[in-house]
Amino acid sequence: MKLLQTTKYGLVAGIFALQTLGAAVAADVPDKPGGFPERPITMIVPFGAGGGSDQFARAMAEPMGRIMGVPITVVNKPGGGGRAGIPDFMAAPADGYTILEFSDDVLTLYSSGSIDENPTVDWTPIGIGNITFSQIYIRGDEDRFTDWESFVEYAEENPGSATMANISHEGSLEVISTRALLESVGIELQQVSYDKPTERYAALVGGHTDTLFEQPGDVANLLNSGQFKPILSFLKEAPSSFPDVPTLTDIGVEFEPIFRVRGMVVRGDVPEERKEYLEAVFKAAYESESFQAFLERKNMKMLNNYRGREGSVALIDGMIETFRNAD
């Protein structure tokens, strides 16, 4: 495969510059267009309960519902690496009352031809609120290896037997990133696919896999309890929260990391005034104290997280190009 390079959009690495976010300025939310919304909104999460997408959606749903004055019902539809929730979303009326949480996994489904819906044509992003990096984890009490160097030694001594819990549908961030890593380092690793995040985490906790590919915010509780230990960060330089965890640069790997991206979309044919209103609500919810506290707790404030509609479209289109070129 091609090692990952920055595209013409500069969206693989440069746009995700490390930064510390300052205090958020309250966003202006316009008046409800024609009384919209006047009843509960459904937010479909195409992944299982307890994972990063679910946590992100619920952390956003609370302030969004409070701002709009209507409840938001979060509905999990896991399966197919993000594919299972899309039919219900597309079958719902294009009235703004159904929102789809999306991640880069959904973008890889489109870039690989697994779904027909173009995320920036058939859908309209109302915002991106989470951009984060990935790590590899081992159990906190693991004694066969304790860091990246000793894990590589273990994998070399036991070729093909070391395992990783992952989401391994072809073309995904997980597959592209681990494949580039393994080719660069020269070790073999079995990818064990689990569609539900709780199953992935239980696989590592229970000793069914040796490692886990995940994002730090998704497993923050397991990190804080000492059950998981990070041994590699998919970054060029170490963030302040993980100063002692080696990065790709530290281990001599030169490919560009791809980042986990989460946001929300509505159908592209939703009335424009409703899309503009939902975009403003999303921004205000992102800047709310509760959501900023969520990002802080989950170690998710190290990257420039927020994108409005225009920025989301540019980022999504650039990532789709990256995924298509990483074959």
C-alpha positions as CSV (number, residue, x, y, z in Angstrom):
1,M,0.0,0.0,0.0
2,K,1.0,3.6,-0.3
3,L,2.3,5.2,2.9
4,L,0.0,8.0,3.8
5,Q,0.9,11.4,2.5
6,T,-0.7,14.8,2.9
7,T,-3.2,15.4,0.1
8,K,-3.7,18.6,-1.9
9,Y,-6.1,19.7,0.8
10,G,-3.4,19.4,3.5
11,L,-5.9,17.4,5.5
12,V,-4.0,14.4,6.8
13,A,-1.8,16.2,9.2
14,G,-1.4,19.9,8.9
15,I,-5.0,20.9,9.4
16,F,-5.1,19.0,12.7
17,A,-2.4,21.1,14.4
18,L,-2.0,20.4,18.1
19,Q,-3.3,23.3,20.2
20,T,-4.8,24.2,23.5
21,L,-8.3,25.6,23.1
22,G,-9.1,28.8,24.9
23,A,-12.4,29.7,26.6
24,A,-15.3,29.3,24.1
25,V,-17.3,32.4,23.1
26,A,-21.0,31.8,23.1
27,A,-22.4,31.2,19.7
28,D,-25.4,33.2,18.4
29,V,-28.5,31.0,17.8
30,P,-31.1,32.5,15.5
31,D,-34.8,32.3,16.2
32,K,-36.5,29.0,15.4
33,P,-37.4,29.0,11.6
34,G,-41.2,28.6,11.4
35,G,-41.3,27.1,14.9
36,F,-38.8,24.3,14.1
37,P,-38.3,22.2,16.0
38,E,-41.6,21.7,17.9
39,R,-41.2,18.0,18.8
40,P,-38.4,15.6,19.8
41,I,-35.5,15.0,17.4
42,T,-34.0,11.6,16.8
43,M,-30.2,11.2,16.6
44,I,-29.0,8.0,15.0
45,V,-25.6,6.7,16.1
46,P,-24.5,3.9,13.7
47,F,-22.3,2.4,16.4
48,G,-22.8,0.6,19.7
49,A,-23.5,2.0,23.1
50,G,-20.5,3.0,25.2
51,G,-18.0,3.7,22.4
52,G,-16.6,7.1,21.3
53,S,-19.3,7.9,18.8
54,D,-22.0,7.1,21.4
55,Q,-20.3,9.2,24.1
56,F,-19.8,12.1,21.6
57,A,-23.4,12.0,20.5
58,R,-24.9,12.0,24.0
59,A,-22.5,14.7,25.1
60,M,-23.8,16.9,22.2
61,A,-27.4,15.8,22.4
62,E,-27.9,17.3,25.9
63,P,-26.9,20.9,25.2
64,M,-28.4,20.8,21.7
65,G,-31.8,19.7,23.1
66,R,-31.6,22.3,25.9
67,I,-30.8,25.1,23.4
68,M,-33.7,24.1,21.1
69,G,-36.2,23.4,23.9
70,V,-37.0,19.9,22.7
71,P,-35.6,16.5,23.8
72,I,-33.2,14.6,21.6
73,T,-33.5,10.8,21.5
74,V,-30.2,9.0,20.8
75,V,-30.7,5.7,19.0
76,N,-27.8,3.2,18.5
77,K,-27.8,1.2,15.3
78,P,-24.6,-0.7,15.3
79,G,-23.4,-3.0,12.5
80,G,-21.4,-3.1,9.3
81,G,-18.7,-0.7,10.5
82,G,-21.2,2.2,10.5
83,R,-23.4,1.0,7.7
84,A,-26.4,-0.3,9.7
85,G,-27.8,3.1,10.8
86,I,-27.8,4.7,7.3
87,P,-31.0,3.0,5.9
88,D,-33.2,4.4,8.8
89,F,-31.6,7.8,8.4
90,M,-32.3,7.9,4.6
91,A,-35.8,6.5,5.1
92,A,-36.8,9.3,7.6
93,P,-38.5,12.5,6.2
94,A,-36.1,15.2,5.1
95,D,-37.4,17.6,7.7
96,G,-34.5,18.0,10.1
97,Y,-36.0,15.9,12.8
98,T,-33.5,13.1,12.2
99,I,-29.8,13.6,12.6
100,L,-27.0,11.1,11.9
101,E,-23.9,11.0,13.9
102,F,-21.0,10.2,11.6
103,S,-17.3,9.4,11.9
104,D,-14.5,8.8,9.5
105,D,-15.6,5.1,9.4
106,V,-18.7,6.2,7.4
107,L,-16.4,8.2,5.1
108,T,-14.4,5.1,4.4
109,L,-17.6,3.2,3.5
110,Y,-18.3,5.8,0.8
111,S,-14.7,6.0,-0.4
112,S,-14.6,2.2,-0.8
113,G,-18.0,2.0,-2.6
114,S,-19.8,0.2,0.3
115,I,-22.5,2.9,0.4
116,D,-23.8,5.1,-2.3
117,E,-24.6,8.2,-0.3
118,N,-22.0,11.0,-0.8
119,P,-21.5,12.6,2.7
120,T,-21.2,16.1,1.3
121,V,-23.8,15.9,-1.5
122,D,-26.6,13.6,-0.3
123,W,-26.0,14.8,3.3
124,T,-25.3,18.2,4.8
125,P,-22.9,18.4,7.7
126,I,-24.1,20.6,10.6
127,G,-20.7,20.4,12.2
128,I,-17.7,18.4,13.3
129,G,-17.0,18.4,17.1
130,N,-14.4,15.8,17.7
131,I,-11.0,15.2,16.0
132,T,-8.7,13.0,17.9
133,F,-5.8,10.6,17.5
134,S,-5.4,6.8,18.0
135,Q,-3.2,4.7,20.2
136,I,-2.4,1.1,20.8
137,Y,-3.1,-0.3,24.2
138,I,-2.2,-3.4,26.3
139,R,-3.6,-4.5,29.6
140,G,-2.3,-2.7,32.6
141,D,-1.1,-5.9,34.2
142,E,0.4,-7.4,31.1
143,D,3.8,-9.1,31.8
144,R,4.8,-10.6,28.5
145,F,5.5,-7.1,27.2
146,T,5.3,-3.7,28.9
147,D,5.9,-1.2,26.1
148,W,6.1,-0.8,22.4
149,E,9.7,-2.1,22.1
150,S,9.0,-5.2,24.1
151,F,5.8,-5.8,22.2
152,V,7.6,-5.7,18.9
153,E,10.1,-8.2,20.3
154,Y,7.3,-10.5,21.3
155,A,5.7,-10.2,17.9
156,E,9.0,-11.0,16.2
157,E,9.5,-14.1,18.4
158,N,5.9,-15.3,17.8
159,P,5.3,-14.4,14.1
160,G,1.6,-14.2,13.3
161,S,0.3,-15.1,16.8
162,A,0.1,-11.6,18.3
163,T,-3.5,-10.1,18.1
164,M,-5.2,-6.7,18.0
165,A,-8.9,-5.9,18.8
166,N,-10.0,-3.6,16.0
167,I,-12.7,-2.5,13.6
168,S,-11.2,-4.1,10.5
169,H,-13.5,-3.4,7.5
170,E,-11.3,-2.8,4.5
171,G,-10.5,0.9,3.9
172,S,-11.1,2.0,7.5
173,L,-8.8,4.3,9.5
174,E,-8.0,1.3,11.6
175,V,-7.0,-1.0,8.7
176,I,-5.1,1.7,6.9
177,S,-3.2,2.9,10.0
178,T,-2.3,-0.6,11.3
179,R,-1.3,-1.8,7.9
180,A,1.0,1.2,7.3
181,L,2.5,0.7,10.8
182,L,3.1,-3.1,10.4
183,E,4.7,-2.7,7.0
184,S,7.0,0.1,8.3
185,V,8.0,-1.9,11.4
186,G,8.1,-5.3,9.7
187,I,6.0,-7.4,12.1
188,E,2.8,-9.6,11.7
189,L,-0.3,-9.0,13.7
190,Q,-3.7,-10.6,13.5
191,Q,-6.6,-8.1,13.3
192,V,-9.6,-9.3,15.3
193,S,-12.7,-7.3,14.3
194,Y,-15.4,-6.3,16.8
195,D,-18.2,-4.0,15.6
196,K,-19.3,-3.1,19.1
197,P,-16.8,-1.1,21.2
198,T,-17.7,-2.9,24.5
199,E,-16.8,-6.2,22.8
200,R,-13.4,-4.7,21.7
201,Y,-12.6,-3.5,25.2
202,A,-13.8,-6.8,26.8
203,A,-11.5,-8.7,24.4
204,L,-8.4,-7.0,25.7
205,V,-9.6,-7.0,29.4
206,G,-10.3,-10.7,29.2
207,G,-7.1,-11.6,27.5
208,H,-8.7,-12.7,24.2
209,T,-6.5,-10.2,22.3
210,D,-3.0,-8.9,23.1
211,T,-3.6,-5.3,22.1
212,L,-6.3,-2.8,21.2
213,F,-6.5,0.0,18.6
214,E,-8.6,2.9,19.9
215,Q,-8.7,6.5,20.8
216,P,-7.8,7.7,24.3
217,G,-11.1,9.5,24.9
218,D,-13.1,6.4,24.2
219,V,-11.3,4.4,26.8
220,A,-10.6,7.2,29.3
221,N,-12.2,5.3,32.2
222,L,-10.2,2.2,31.5
223,L,-7.0,4.3,31.3
224,N,-7.7,6.1,34.5
225,S,-8.4,2.8,36.3
226,G,-5.1,1.3,35.1
227,Q,-6.8,-1.5,33.2
228,F,-5.4,-0.2,29.9
229,K,-1.9,1.1,29.2
230,P,-1.0,3.0,26.0
231,I,2.2,1.9,24.3
232,L,2.1,3.9,21.0
233,S,0.5,7.2,19.9
234,F,-0.3,7.7,16.2
235,L,1.1,11.2,16.2
236,K,4.3,12.9,15.1
237,E,4.9,14.5,18.5
238,A,3.7,13.6,21.9
239,P,0.8,15.5,23.4
240,S,1.0,16.9,26.9
241,S,-1.4,14.2,28.2
242,F,0.8,11.4,27.1
243,P,4.4,12.8,27.2
244,D,6.0,9.4,27.8
245,V,4.2,7.3,25.3
246,P,6.3,6.9,22.1
247,T,5.0,8.5,18.8
248,L,5.5,7.4,15.2
249,T,8.5,9.7,15.0
250,D,10.0,8.1,18.1
251,I,9.9,4.6,16.6
252,G,11.3,5.8,13.2
253,V,8.0,5.6,11.2
254,E,7.4,8.2,8.6
255,F,3.8,7.9,7.4
256,E,1.3,10.6,8.2
257,P,-1.3,9.7,10.9
258,I,-5.0,9.8,10.1
259,F,-7.3,11.2,12.8
260,R,-10.6,10.1,14.1
261,V,-13.3,12.6,13.1
262,R,-16.9,12.8,14.5
263,G,-19.7,15.1,13.6
264,M,-23.4,15.3,12.6
265,V,-25.3,15.5,9.3
266,V,-28.8,15.9,8.1
267,R,-30.3,14.9,4.8
268,G,-29.1,17.2,2.0
269,D,-32.7,18.0,1.0
270,V,-33.7,19.4,4.4
271,P,-34.9,23.0,4.0
272,E,-32.0,25.4,4.1
273,E,-33.3,27.5,7.0
274,R,-33.5,24.4,9.1
275,K,-30.0,23.4,8.2
276,E,-28.7,26.8,9.1
277,Y,-30.5,26.7,12.4
278,L,-29.2,23.3,13.3
279,E,-25.6,24.4,12.4
280,A,-25.9,27.3,14.8
281,V,-27.3,25.0,17.5
282,F,-24.5,22.5,17.0
283,K,-21.9,25.3,17.3
284,A,-23.5,26.6,20.5
285,A,-23.7,23.1,21.9
286,Y,-20.0,22.6,21.1
287,E,-19.1,25.7,22.9
288,S,-21.3,24.9,26.0
289,E,-19.6,24.3,29.3
290,S,-20.9,20.8,29.5
291,F,-19.5,19.7,26.2
292,Q,-16.1,21.5,26.8
293,A,-15.9,19.7,30.1
294,F,-16.6,16.4,28.3
295,L,-13.7,17.1,25.9
296,E,-11.5,17.9,28.9
297,R,-12.4,14.7,30.7
298,K,-11.8,12.6,27.6
299,N,-8.4,14.1,26.7
300,M,-10.0,15.5,23.5
301,K,-8.9,19.1,23.7
302,M,-5.5,18.6,22.2
303,L,-6.6,19.1,18.6
304,N,-8.6,21.8,16.8
305,N,-11.9,20.0,17.1
306,Y,-14.6,22.3,15.7
307,R,-15.7,22.7,12.0
308,G,-18.8,24.5,10.8
309,R,-20.6,23.4,7.6
310,E,-18.0,24.8,5.1
311,G,-15.0,23.5,7.1
312,S,-16.7,20.1,7.6
313,V,-17.2,19.8,3.8
314,A,-13.6,20.6,3.1
315,L,-12.3,18.2,5.7
316,I,-14.7,15.4,4.7
317,D,-13.9,15.7,1.0
318,G,-10.1,15.8,1.8
319,M,-10.4,12.7,4.0
320,I,-12.3,10.8,1.3
321,E,-9.5,11.6,-1.2
322,T,-7.0,10.4,1.4
323,F,-8.8,7.1,1.9
324,R,-9.2,6.5,-1.8
325,N,-5.5,7.1,-2.4
326,A,-4.3,4.9,0.5
327,D,-4.6,1.6,-1.3
